[in-house]
Amino acid sequence: MKKTVLRGLTASVIALGASQAMANCDTVRLSDVGWTDITSTTETANQILTALGYDVDVRVLGVPVTFSSLSSNDIDVFLGNWMPAQTAAIGPYTDDGSIEVVHTNLQGTKYTLAVPTYLYDKGLKTFADIPKFSDELDGKIYGIEPGNEGNGYLMSLTEDGGLLEGMTVVESSEQGMLAQVGRYYPKEEAVVFLGWEPHPMNANFDIKYLTGGEDFFGGEGIVRTVSRKGYVEECPNIGKFLTNLEFTLPMENEIMGAILDDGQDPDEAVSAWLEAHPDVIKPWLEGVTTIDGKEGLPAVQDALGL
């Protein structure tokens, strides 16, 4: 009887300790998947949360690892859930409740294969047109980082009997892919690649987005903020901030342009943009306090010099 009671008490103490550790809100663990848009938004959240008095731990992880880490409570928040493109990747976790959707932080996104307008005008307008241009394209489609779900979908189309049979998806990184596009573009050579908006590529290159990939990529999409299970309830002040936090296409394009085109570090680019647009933080901080319960807006304005 005593042993049974002791075992029960020990289990309860362990469970309580684990619950309290999980509910420790002093440090916010964010995932950054290395895309410039998500680096920009994550750094924005980092600067605001730090100004509120929180410690922020940003980890660079791939998308599949991000979702797995959210599910296993190894990270708290991810600001880069592109939908509908990541539907299959995140679906099992939202279905079982281990990842929760907090808020839509961006609307009007695009994400699918793109080509320079000069190639589009030659007739490469849809996914089905790509094999017709295989020789000009050297049989290659340029993707981003290995493990990305967009790459995976395109690879599935290159298999026997697939719409893109005979093509090869070249995996590298956002920067590597765009560097390759930059080599072909001045000579008006054929190239097809994963494109998206927001991104300075839309200003730096005259490009068109292909139709035919809507079953996976959708049309215009959204980006969602997602968290590990129970996080918003455990840390309601951070949850309120995350629910308020919304971005715009012009904002992200400008910050990303400063990083990619002007060579600024992400923290410098975000700081400069916030200084130039000081009012943007007001709706983000409605009902939000510092970590010690003081009014959030003046604390952030003071810390960031806004």
Buried (B, 14 or more C-beta within 10 A) or exposed (E): EEEEEEEEEEEEEEEEEEEEEBEEBEEBBBBBBBBBBBBBBBBBBBBBBBBBBBEBEBBEBBBBBBBBBBBEBBBBBBBBBBBBBBBEBBEEBBEEEBBBEBBEBBEEBBBBBBBBEBBBEBEBBEBEBBBEBBEBBEBBBBBBBEBBBBBBBBBEBBEEEBBBEEBBBBBBBBEBBBEBBEEBBEEEBBBBBBBBBBBBBBEBBEBBBBBBBEEBBBEEBBBBBBBBBBBBEBBEBBBBBBBBBBBBBEBBBBBBBBBBEEEBEBEBBBBBBBEEEEEBBEEBBEEBBBBEEEEBBEBBBEBBEB
